[in-house]
Amino acid sequence: MVEELAAELWKYQSVGTLDESPWDQASEYWRHVFRQFAATAVKTMQARH
């Protein structure tokens, strides 16, 4: 779930920017950052339900 959410967040943020590369071509730094965002979102949602 985290990986899928990270990829969707990446896709959403990249529209209209200078870096519209697909998730699988994003740098390891950005993949790590977006996985952290996604993991936090998932944990928050799980804690509330």
DRENDO-1510 file (C-alpha; in Angstrom, 1 decimal, always signed):
<recs>
REC; n; res; u; v; w
REC; 1; MET; +0.0; +0.0; +0.0 .
REC; 2; VAL; +2.8; +2.4; +0.9 .
REC; 3; GLU; +4.6; +1.9; -2.4 .
REC; 4; GLU; +1.4; +2.4; -4.4 .
REC; 5; LEU; +0.5; +5.6; -2.5 .
REC; 6; ALA; +4.0; +6.9; -2.9 .
REC; 7; ALA; +3.9; +6.4; -6.7 .
REC; 8; GLU; +0.5; +8.1; -6.9 .
REC; 9; LEU; +1.7; +11.1; -4.9 .
REC; 10; TRP; +4.8; +11.3; -7.1 .
REC; 11; LYS; +2.6; +11.2; -10.2 .
REC; 12; TYR; +0.3; +13.9; -8.8 .
REC; 13; GLN; +3.1; +16.3; -7.9 .
REC; 14; SER; +5.1; +15.9; -11.1 .
REC; 15; VAL; +2.3; +17.2; -13.4 .
REC; 16; GLY; +3.3; +20.5; -14.8 .
REC; 17; THR; +6.8; +20.5; -13.3 .
REC; 18; LEU; +10.1; +20.2; -15.0 .
REC; 19; ASP; +10.5; +16.6; -13.7 .
REC; 20; GLU; +7.7; +14.6; -15.1 .
REC; 21; SER; +9.6; +11.3; -15.0 .
REC; 22; PRO; +7.8; +8.2; -14.0 .
REC; 23; TRP; +8.0; +6.8; -10.5 .
REC; 24; ASP; +10.4; +4.0; -11.5 .
REC; 25; GLN; +12.8; +6.6; -12.9 .
REC; 26; ALA; +12.7; +9.0; -9.9 .
REC; 27; SER; +15.9; +9.2; -8.0 .
REC; 28; GLU; +16.4; +7.1; -4.9 .
REC; 29; TYR; +16.3; +10.2; -2.7 .
REC; 30; TRP; +12.9; +11.2; -4.0 .
REC; 31; ARG; +11.6; +7.6; -3.8 .
REC; 32; HIS; +12.6; +7.5; -0.2 .
REC; 33; VAL; +11.0; +10.9; +0.6 .
REC; 34; PHE; +7.7; +9.9; -1.0 .
REC; 35; ARG; +7.7; +6.5; +0.7 .
REC; 36; GLN; +8.1; +8.3; +4.0 .
REC; 37; PHE; +5.1; +10.6; +3.1 .
REC; 38; ALA; +3.0; +7.6; +2.2 .
REC; 39; ALA; +4.0; +5.6; +5.2 .
REC; 40; THR; +3.0; +8.5; +7.5 .
REC; 41; ALA; -0.3; +8.9; +5.7 .
REC; 42; VAL; -1.1; +5.2; +6.0 .
REC; 43; LYS; -0.2; +5.1; +9.7 .
REC; 44; THR; -2.3; +8.2; +10.4 .
REC; 45; MET; -5.3; +6.7; +8.7 .
REC; 46; GLN; -4.9; +3.3; +10.4 .
REC; 47; ALA; -4.7; +5.0; +13.8 .
REC; 48; ARG; -8.0; +6.9; +13.2 .
REC; 49; HIS; -10.0; +3.8; +12.2 .
</recs>
